């Protein structure tokens, strides 16, 4: 079946062996192949007709997948027929597509979250575009297992098939982009696996902001599961890394999260201290939204301590700042 196909169709079959997850969308195939979706459509149809590729729908999205034995055959043919540099470039295009599409989802689902910056979009990569939260979540649900597999494949290291040291930042950048999605859906197993892999990748590369963001993600996962002790430990580790990296706004964000975790653990005095430190940094940097968020939860801490006038003042200040943020966004 394989040898009877035209050259471009055989090449696409070989490249599909590089897909890290269980399936891939038409747009993902286009990124892997290095063309447009309209270019790969006829090639995919030939592979489906030859029973070398299966077509299905996942979360309302058209997906393509290889049977396990056919995947092994595709990998075997790829190693025999394609130069390693070509295979690595194809994987790089797919990872770039995953990263920039996931980055677009994060800007829809959690625009207020502090995040790492992603590299400039490479030429020829067309990331997914979204109309709103529902569309965004549908894409993430369809790609969920593939995104996790991409991070795990990258972290396996340059000895793995068609990966390179240059792919490593994608592991912690993808983890950072998916933090809001995992929190929203409560996919805590995926969350811990991906964030833990990101910590490993960033530590191996010596990237302090990457390590800090990944530890922050692990802490958030612990906090969402009401594991406040481990959450506080991970937040403190993230804070130390952010201090080493000189990431000042990151320090404020982690201090605020430490305050939240301590409040939920009943450690109100510690929570008040962390919020005070976060507010001091936000005052220096002018981060109005961060200040407002800190004041809201600090007000709850003061209320739970019976300090009603102080709590009222915190909430009034937060309300004023929120009005100012809204006006700034509207203009």
C-alpha positions in Angstrom: 0.0 0.0 0.0 2.8 2.4 0.9 5.1 1.8 -2.1 2.2 2.3 -4.5 1.5 5.8 -3.4 3.0 9.0 -5.0 6.1 10.6 -3.4 4.3 13.5 -1.5 1.8 11.1 0.0 4.5 8.7 1.1 6.4 11.6 2.7 3.3 12.7 4.6 2.8 9.2 5.9 6.4 9.1 7.2 5.9 12.5 8.9 2.8 11.3 10.7 5.0 8.9 12.6 6.4 12.0 14.3 3.1 13.0 15.9 3.7 12.7 19.7 0.0 12.2 20.6 -2.7 9.8 19.7 -4.1 11.9 16.8 -3.7 15.1 14.9 -5.9 17.7 13.3 -5.8 18.7 9.6 -4.2 22.1 10.6 -1.6 20.2 12.7 -0.8 18.0 9.7 -0.3 21.1 7.6 2.2 22.4 10.2 4.0 19.1 10.2 4.1 18.9 6.4 5.1 22.6 6.0 2.1 23.7 3.9 -1.5 24.9 4.0 -4.4 22.8 5.2 -5.7 22.9 1.6 -2.4 21.3 0.4 -2.5 18.3 2.7 -6.2 17.6 2.3 -5.9 15.5 -0.9 -2.8 13.7 0.5 -4.7 12.8 3.7 -7.6 11.6 1.6 -5.2 9.2 -0.4 -3.8 7.8 2.9 -7.3 7.3 4.3 -8.4 5.6 1.0 -5.3 3.3 1.2 -6.3 2.4 4.8 -3.0 3.7 6.1 -4.6 6.5 8.2 -7.8 6.6 10.1 -10.2 9.5 10.2 -12.4 10.2 13.2 -14.1 13.1 15.2 -12.9 14.1 18.7 -14.8 16.8 20.5 -16.3 17.9 17.2 -12.9 18.2 15.5 -11.8 16.1 12.5 -8.8 14.0 13.6 -6.4 11.7 11.8 -4.5 8.8 13.5 -2.3 5.8 12.7 -2.8 2.3 14.0 0.1 1.5 16.4 1.8 -0.9 14.0 1.4 1.6 11.1 2.9 4.3 13.3 5.9 2.1 13.9 6.2 1.4 10.2 5.9 5.2 9.5 8.7 5.8 12.0 10.8 3.1 10.4 10.4 4.4 6.9 11.1 8.0 8.1 14.4 7.0 9.6 15.4 5.1 6.5 14.3 7.7 3.9 14.3 11.2 5.4 17.4 13.2 6.6 17.4 13.7 10.4 17.4 17.5 9.9 14.2 17.3 7.8 12.5 15.2 10.5 13.6 17.5 13.3 12.4 20.6 11.3 9.0 18.9 10.8 8.7 18.2 14.6 9.7 21.8 15.3 6.9 23.1 13.0 4.4 21.0 14.8 5.6 22.1 18.3 5.5 25.7 17.2 1.9 25.3 16.0 1.0 23.7 19.3 2.7 26.4 21.3 1.3 29.4 19.5 -2.1 28.0 19.4 -2.0 27.2 23.1 -0.7 30.7 23.7 -3.8 32.1 21.9 -6.1 30.0 24.2 -4.4 31.4 27.3 -5.0 35.0 26.1 -8.7 34.1 25.8 -9.2 32.1 29.0 -6.8 33.9 31.4 -5.6 37.3 30.1 -5.0 38.4 33.6 -2.5 35.7 34.5 1.2 36.5 34.6 2.9 34.4 32.0 6.2 33.8 30.2 6.6 35.4 26.8 6.6 33.2 23.8 9.0 33.5 20.8 8.1 35.4 17.7 5.7 33.3 15.5 7.9 31.5 12.9 7.1 32.2 9.2 4.7 29.8 7.7 3.1 28.7 11.0 -0.7 29.4 11.2 -1.8 28.9 14.8 -5.4 28.2 15.6 -7.7 31.2 16.0 -10.7 31.4 18.4 -14.0 33.2 18.4 -14.5 33.0 22.2 -14.2 30.8 25.3 -16.4 28.0 24.0 -14.4 27.7 20.8 -11.2 27.9 22.8 -12.1 25.1 25.2 -13.3 22.9 22.3 -9.8 23.1 20.7 -8.1 22.4 24.0 -10.3 19.5 24.7 -9.6 18.0 21.3 -5.8 18.6 21.7 -5.5 17.9 25.4 -3.7 14.5 25.1 -1.5 15.7 22.2 -0.3 18.7 24.2 0.6 16.5 27.1 2.4 14.1 24.8 4.3 16.9 23.1 5.7 18.1 26.5 6.6 14.6 27.5 8.3 13.8 24.1 10.3 17.0 24.3 11.5 16.3 27.9 12.6 12.8 26.8 15.6 14.7 25.4 17.6 15.0 22.2 18.1 11.2 22.2 14.4 10.7 21.5 13.4 10.5 17.8 13.5 13.9 16.0 13.9 16.1 19.1 16.7 18.6 19.8 17.9 20.7 22.7 16.4 23.7 20.9 12.9 22.2 21.5 13.3 22.3 25.3 11.8 25.8 25.9 8.5 24.6 24.3 8.1 22.2 27.3 7.9 24.9 29.9 6.2 27.5 27.7 3.4 25.0 26.8 3.1 24.2 30.5 2.7 27.9 31.3 0.1 28.4 28.6 -2.0 25.5 29.8 -2.1 26.5 33.5 -5.5 28.3 33.2 -7.0 25.5 31.1 -6.1 22.8 33.6 -7.4 24.9 36.4 -10.7 25.5 34.6 -11.3 21.9 33.7 -9.6 20.5 36.8 -7.5 18.0 34.8 -5.2 17.7 37.8 -3.3 14.6 36.6 -2.4 16.2 33.3 -1.5 19.4 35.2 0.9 17.8 37.5 2.5 15.6 34.8 3.0 18.5 32.4 4.2 21.0 35.1 6.6 18.4 36.6 8.0 17.7 33.1 8.4 21.4 32.6 10.4 21.7 35.9 12.7 19.0 34.7 13.3 20.6 31.3 13.8 24.1 32.6 16.2 22.8 35.4 18.2 20.9 32.8 18.5 24.0 30.6 19.3 26.2 33.6 16.4 28.5 32.7 15.4 30.3 35.9 12.1 31.9 34.7 11.1 28.6 33.2 11.7 26.8 36.5 9.9 29.5 38.4 6.8 29.4 36.1 6.7 25.6 36.3 6.9 25.5 40.1 4.2 28.2 40.2 2.0 25.9 38.1 2.7 22.9 40.4 1.8 25.1 43.4 -1.4 26.2 41.7 -2.3 22.6 41.1 -1.7 21.7 44.7 -3.8 24.7 45.8 -6.7 23.8 43.6 -6.7 20.3 45.2 -6.7 21.8 48.7 -3.1 20.5 49.3 -2.1 23.8 51.0 1.1 22.6 52.6 2.7 21.4 49.3 1.3 24.4 47.6 3.0 26.8 50.0 6.3 24.9 49.6 6.1 25.1 45.8 5.1 28.8 45.9 8.2 29.5 48.1 10.4 27.6 45.7 8.9 29.6 42.8 9.5 32.8 44.7 13.2 32.0 45.3 13.6 31.3 41.6 11.9 34.5 40.6 14.2 36.4 43.0 17.2 34.8 41.4 15.9 35.6 37.9 15.0 39.2 38.9 11.4 38.7 37.7 9.9 41.4 39.9 6.2 41.1 38.8 6.5 37.4 39.1 7.5 37.8 42.7 4.4 39.9 43.4 2.2 37.3 41.7 3.7 34.4 43.8 3.5 36.4 47.0 -0.2 37.0 46.3 -0.8 33.3 45.7 1.1 32.5 48.9 -1.3 34.8 50.7 -4.3 33.0 49.2 -2.9 29.6 50.1 -2.1 30.7 53.7 -5.6 32.1 54.1 -7.1 28.9 52.9 -4.9 27.0 55.3 -6.1 29.2 58.2 -2.7 30.9 58.6 -4.1 34.4 58.6 -1.1 36.3 60.0 1.2 34.8 57.4 -1.4 35.6 54.7 -1.4 39.2 55.7 2.4 39.4 55.6 2.6 37.9 52.1 -0.1 40.3 50.8 1.7 43.2 52.3 4.9 42.2 50.5 3.0 41.8 47.2 1.3 45.2 47.6 4.7 46.9 48.2 6.1 45.4 45.0 3.0 46.3 43.0 3.1 49.9 44.3 6.7 50.2 43.0 5.9 48.6 39.6 2.5 50.2 39.1 0.7 46.9 38.6 -2.9 48.1 39.3 -4.7 44.9 38.5 -2.3 43.0 40.8 -2.9 45.5 43.6 -6.6 45.3 43.3 -6.6 41.4 43.4 -4.3 41.5 46.5 -6.6 44.0 48.3 -9.7 41.9 47.7 -8.3 38.8 49.4 -6.4 40.8 52.0 -9.8 42.3 52.9 -11.2 38.8 53.4 -8.2 38.0 55.7 -8.9 41.1 57.8 -12.6 40.3 57.9 -11.8 36.8 59.2 -9.6 38.4 61.9 -12.5 40.5 63.0 -10.9 43.8 61.8 -13.9 45.1 60.1 -12.9 48.7 59.5 -9.6 47.6 57.9 -11.4 45.1 55.8 -13.9 47.7 54.6 -11.0 50.1 53.7 -9.3 47.3 51.7 -12.4 46.5 49.7 -13.1 50.2 49.0 -9.6 50.7 47.7 -9.9 47.6 45.5 -13.2 48.8 44.2 -11.7 52.2 43.2 -8.8 50.5 41.5 -11.1 48.1 39.6 -13.1 51.1 38.2 -9.8 52.6 37.1 -8.7 49.4 35.4 -12.0 49.1 33.6 -11.8 52.7 32.3 -8.2 52.1 31.1 -9.2 48.9 29.2 -12.2 50.7 27.7 -10.0 53.5 26.3 
